[in-house]
Amino acid sequence: MEKFDVIVIGGGVIGTSVAFHLAHFGAKSVLLLDRVAVGAGTTSQSSGILRTHYSVRENVELARRSWSVFNDFAAYVEDEEASCGIVRCGYMISASEGDKLEPLRASLQQQEAQQVRLEYLTPAQARELLPIASFDDAALIGYEPDAGFADATMTAMAFAKSARQKGVKLREGVNVTGLLKQGDRVIGVSTTEGDFLCGTVVSTQNIWARELSGWIPGEILVTPERHAVLALECTTAPYTSAMPVFKDLASAGMLYYRSYGGKQMLVSEGVLGESLVQADATQGDVSLDYVVEVGAQVAERFPAYDTAGLASSWTGVYDVTPDWNPVLGRMPGVEGLIVGYGFSGHGFKLSPTVGRILAQEALALPTDVPLAPYSIERFTTGALLTGKYGLGAVS
Ligand SMILES: Cc1cc2nc3c(=O)[nH]c(=O)nc-3n(C[C@H](O)[C@H](O)[C@H](O)COP(=O)(O)OP(=O)(O)OC[C@H]3O[C@@H](n4cnc5c(N)ncnc54)[C@H](O)[C@@H]3O)c2cc1C
């Protein structure tokens, strides 16, 4: 039976980042397993937005450190051919008078206290950056120049390539069906290709993390939640890649927007999605009624989009935890098992730092930032990661 120091389950952007960082920190034998292929899970559905705007202080720190990795990606992964597809267009967030205004103000102030470069814009200044939008109702507009979007699949591929170059063994089409244990200690994994032994398992299974509930004592609370994404085209008002990502807290769907393909608008809601009974990332339907409903909100903010056409639409599935924040670190009562799941629709922007600290934990190195706030125990102790907007889709 083959034996490894660490086995990583799941080749999404989180698992590949863990594998890369394990090799980076000198782990000698690492195996990454994915039942389909690298990047084939929910990573391929990501909108790719990179920002440090969070109302949970700990998330700001993970995102801030991750931005510096994305910003100098090829050097970081030590592969001059690597690209994460970064577009540095900035990030704008706006609220009108109402219940989101003070949480936004408090979150911006907290970001400033954490040394994030931020600007406060007047509606006229906002229009200069995003001339296709109307800001007449805006009571507060924050702008992060060091933000934008990137490509989650390219990032996962680059982490995987560099990990492989550093000696990580990567096996696709291998389904992990259980954990091998000796008492409370994990000693390996069972798979469709046989058993593999190891000292530590890192599970980065996203919506499929619920499989762990059948393998270990205790319940993994994670709900697969489907969200729709639309790409709209308006020839008279293209959303160019020089225009910032935009979060509209004043809209009913708390919509987020970015440029798509250089001229189209990518738009999606920042509210609850459709809960799924089974973990299933295959495509769902996007009804015409839904397109009309979201389209009406878009046209309120972007008047020219009243006549925009639907260029394409797709769905993606979030791994939602009870407080919409990830679970990171060791599983209590199961020695040798580390998890990283529950990113609740915002894991890509955190992936470099999350991979780094999970790898550090697996190798018993000090972690760059504490894992404790993200422990699974918070769901029983009540120390939830509640942000300034309250529990929910805006963390
Ligand atoms: C529509 C949408 C928009 C998003 N937009 C953003 C955004 O703008 N910014 C942002 O930061 N984040 C965003 N996210 C979130 C981000 O994309 C995810 O948090 C991130 O990609 C998740 O990566 P992952 O590695 O955890 O999961 P995945 O990519 O889903 O990878 C998990 C992998 O585990 C494998 N696996 C599972 N179980 C097993 C098993 N038993 N054996 C072997 N393999 C297994 C699967 O095959 C899969 O490849 C978005 C997500 C969606 C769905």
The ligand as an ORCA input file, in Angstrom:
! r2SCAN-3c Opt
* xyz 0 1
  C     -21.730     31.057     -8.691
  C     -20.534     31.252     -7.789
  C     -19.911     32.489     -7.744
  C     -18.825     32.672     -6.885
  N     -18.183     33.883     -6.903
  C     -17.129     34.081     -6.090
  C     -16.444     35.316     -6.122
  O     -16.793     36.221     -6.879
  N     -15.360     35.476     -5.305
  C     -14.976     34.487     -4.424
  O     -14.037     34.709     -3.666
  N     -15.598     33.296     -4.387
  C     -16.662     33.068     -5.205
  N     -17.293     31.872     -5.196
  C     -16.832     30.835     -4.258
  C     -15.591     30.116     -4.730
  O     -15.635     29.939     -6.114
  C     -15.513     28.799     -3.977
  O     -15.497     29.066     -2.574
  C     -14.264     28.004     -4.334
  O     -14.074     27.888     -5.713
  C     -14.430     26.622     -3.742
  O     -13.281     25.850     -3.976
  P     -13.172     24.438     -3.272
  O     -11.828     23.923     -3.590
  O     -13.592     24.530     -1.840
  O     -14.335     23.553     -3.932
  P     -14.520     22.814     -5.329
  O     -13.975     23.595     -6.450
  O     -15.972     22.456     -5.405
  O     -13.640     21.516     -5.168
  C     -13.996     20.422     -4.388
  C     -13.466     19.205     -5.123
  O     -13.563     18.084     -4.255
  C     -13.764     16.951     -5.056
  N     -14.313     15.895     -4.176
  C     -15.348     16.022     -3.318
  N     -15.533     14.869     -2.647
  C     -14.589     14.015     -3.094
  C     -14.274     12.663     -2.787
  N     -14.981     11.959     -1.896
  N     -13.240     12.077     -3.432
  C     -12.507     12.772     -4.347
  N     -12.776     14.048     -4.675
  C     -13.800     14.666     -4.057
  C     -14.744     17.441     -6.117
  O     -14.709     16.623     -7.287
  C     -14.254     18.860     -6.369
  O     -13.395     18.966     -7.496
  C     -18.362     31.620     -6.049
  C     -18.990     30.379     -6.105
  C     -20.051     30.176     -6.979
  C     -20.694     28.818     -7.037
*
